[in-house]
Amino acid sequence: MGTLVFAAQLILNVVYFVVIAHIIMSWLINFQVLNLRQPLVYQLWDGLNRLLDPIYSRVRRFMPDTGTLDLAPLVVLIAIIIIRTAIARNFGPVY
């Protein structure tokens, strides 16, 4: 059982940091610090979008339309934090 809990926590931690990287990269692109015409930036951005779009699309289905403000990453981060906390409180620390 400890191995499954550890694997679940590891997966949630990876998804958490990928979502954070996606949020930071979107800010850098919007503030024109990064340029999508650079091949490496475009490939990284495209990869993050392809990786996170299935998660975001499920969340966006249930959220109201807010125009240009996308709250799906925030909802996903809150859900990950809640799930991580529930796992930690129900199963204790796993080393």
C-alpha positions as CSV (number, residue, x, y, z in Angstrom):
1,M,0.0,0.0,0.0
2,G,2.9,2.4,0.8
3,T,4.2,2.0,-2.7
4,L,0.9,3.0,-4.3
5,V,0.6,6.0,-2.0
6,F,4.2,7.0,-2.8
7,A,3.5,6.7,-6.6
8,A,0.3,8.7,-6.3
9,Q,2.2,11.5,-4.4
10,L,5.0,11.4,-7.0
11,I,2.6,11.7,-9.9
12,L,0.7,14.6,-8.2
13,N,4.0,16.4,-7.5
14,V,5.1,16.1,-11.1
15,V,1.8,17.4,-12.4
16,Y,1.9,20.2,-9.9
17,F,5.3,21.4,-11.1
18,V,4.4,21.0,-14.8
19,V,1.3,23.2,-14.3
20,I,3.4,25.8,-12.5
21,A,5.9,25.7,-15.4
22,H,3.0,26.2,-17.8
23,I,1.7,29.2,-15.9
24,I,5.1,30.9,-15.6
25,M,5.8,30.3,-19.3
26,S,2.4,31.7,-20.3
27,W,3.2,34.9,-18.3
28,L,6.6,35.2,-19.9
29,I,5.1,34.8,-23.4
30,N,2.3,37.3,-22.6
31,F,4.8,39.9,-21.3
32,Q,7.0,39.2,-24.4
33,V,10.0,38.0,-22.5
34,L,9.8,34.7,-24.5
35,N,9.1,34.6,-28.2
36,L,7.2,31.7,-29.8
37,R,9.1,32.2,-33.0
38,Q,12.1,30.6,-31.3
39,P,12.1,26.9,-32.1
40,L,13.0,25.7,-28.5
41,V,10.4,28.0,-26.9
42,Y,7.7,26.9,-29.3
43,Q,8.5,23.2,-28.9
44,L,8.4,23.5,-25.1
45,W,5.2,25.5,-25.2
46,D,3.5,23.1,-27.6
47,G,4.6,20.1,-25.5
48,L,3.2,21.7,-22.3
49,N,0.0,22.5,-24.0
50,R,-0.4,19.0,-25.4
51,L,0.4,17.5,-22.1
52,L,-2.0,19.7,-20.0
53,D,-4.8,20.2,-22.5
54,P,-6.7,17.0,-21.6
55,I,-6.7,18.0,-18.0
56,Y,-7.7,21.7,-18.7
57,S,-10.4,20.8,-21.2
58,R,-12.2,18.6,-18.6
59,V,-12.1,21.5,-16.1
60,R,-13.2,24.1,-18.6
61,R,-16.3,22.1,-19.4
62,F,-17.7,22.8,-15.9
63,M,-16.5,26.4,-15.6
64,P,-18.4,29.5,-16.7
65,D,-17.0,31.5,-19.7
66,T,-14.7,34.2,-18.3
67,G,-13.5,35.6,-21.6
68,T,-9.8,35.8,-21.9
69,L,-9.2,34.9,-18.3
70,D,-8.4,31.2,-18.0
71,L,-9.0,29.9,-14.5
72,A,-8.5,26.2,-15.4
73,P,-4.8,26.1,-14.2
74,L,-5.9,27.6,-10.9
75,V,-8.6,25.0,-10.4
76,V,-6.2,22.2,-11.3
77,L,-3.6,23.5,-8.8
78,I,-6.2,23.7,-6.0
79,A,-7.5,20.2,-6.8
80,I,-3.9,18.8,-6.7
81,I,-3.3,20.5,-3.4
82,I,-6.5,19.1,-2.0
83,I,-5.8,15.5,-3.2
84,R,-2.2,15.7,-1.9
85,T,-3.4,16.8,1.5
86,A,-6.1,14.1,1.6
87,I,-3.5,11.4,0.8
88,A,-1.1,12.8,3.4
89,R,-3.7,12.9,6.1
90,N,-5.3,9.6,5.4
91,F,-2.2,7.5,4.8
92,G,0.4,9.4,6.7
93,P,3.9,10.3,5.5
94,V,5.3,7.7,3.2
95,Y,9.1,7.4,2.9
